[in-house]
């Protein structure tokens, strides 16, 4: 079993992750228009959302969702906004 780091590349619509098995996984990170009442991680609709402290574009329903989304996706494109 090969335990290499996955290869992550930026695309026009988000990110592509290539696993060590050769599988491509596409993530659409930042849509053209972000729904201001939708959590970027769990996609729950709620009245109170918290913005990313750095880019102020993505929103989260709580701190746990923010941490999970940061680890999975957002850390790769937050600086580029």
N, C-alpha and C positions, 0 to 999 in steps of 0.2 A: 504494500500500500504506500502510495506516494503522498507525503504531507506538505507539499509546497503551498506557499501563500497564493490565494486567488489573485488573478489579474483584473484590475478595475480600470475601465476606460470611460472617459466622458463622451457622451453623444449629444445630439441636438435636443433630445427629449429627456435626458437623464443620465443614467449610468448603465454600463454593461459589465457584469461580473463573469469572468471565465473561470470555472473550477478546474482543479487538477485532473478531473475526468473528461475535460473538454466540453462541458455543458455551459452554454451561455444563458445567463439570467439577466433580463432587462428590468431596470427600475426606472419608472417615470417619476422623478423626484420633485420637480417644481413645475406644476402646470402653468400655462399662460396666465390663467386667472385663478387665484387661490380663493376657495370658498371661505369667507371670514367666520363662518359659524361651524366649521368642520375641523375636527382635530386631524392634524397631518399624519398622526401615527395610527390611531384606531378608527378614524373616520366617524367618530361619534359627533352628533350635533348637540351643541350645548350653548347656553347663553353666555357663559363666562369662559373665555379662552385666554391663554397666556402666550405672548409672542416670544419668538426666539430673541434672546438678549443681544445677539450680534447682528443679524440681518434684518430683524423686525418683520420678516415676510411670512414665515410659517408659524402656525399656531397650534397649541396643545391644550388638552383638557386638564392635565395635571403634570407634575414633575416626572412621574414614572414614564409617561408617554414621551416626554421630551428626551429623557435619557435613552430610551429604547430606539427612538427615531434617529437620534444623534449617532449612536453606535452603528445602526444598520445603514443609514443613508446620508443624513444631513451634513455630517462632518466633511464629506467629500465635495459638497457644493456650496456650503455656507459662505465661504470667503469669496466665491466668484460672483455673488449677487450684486 
